[in-house]
Amino acid sequence: MENNIEELENELYQLVRWFEWYDTQIMQHSRFIRLNMESNINLNELDQQAVINANRIKELKELILNY
């Protein structure tokens, strides 16, 4: 089933929001490290997901542009 433009835009919005959350996680982790505190944030998992999400954002922008 082909996505409609609203579905594409909604997915793009959700991924952009995810990056806002991701940036917050990175800042919190950095703060923990600076304060010599233990961080339970798994940067490897987050970074892997960021690569996947960034690629999907590129795809979505292209799909929306050519809709």
C-alpha positions, 0 to 999 in steps of 0.5 A: 500500500502506497503511503499518502503525503500525510503519513510520510509527513507524520513519520518525518515529524516523529523522526525529527522529534526522536532526534530532539530526544536523542540530543537530550540523551547525549547531553545528559550522558555528557553531563554525567561523565563531566560530573564523574557520575555513572550513566545508564545511557547506551550511546552505542544503541542510540548511535546505531538507531540515529544512523537508521533514522537519519537514512529514513529521514533522507528517504522521506524527504525525497518521497515528499519532494517527489510526491 
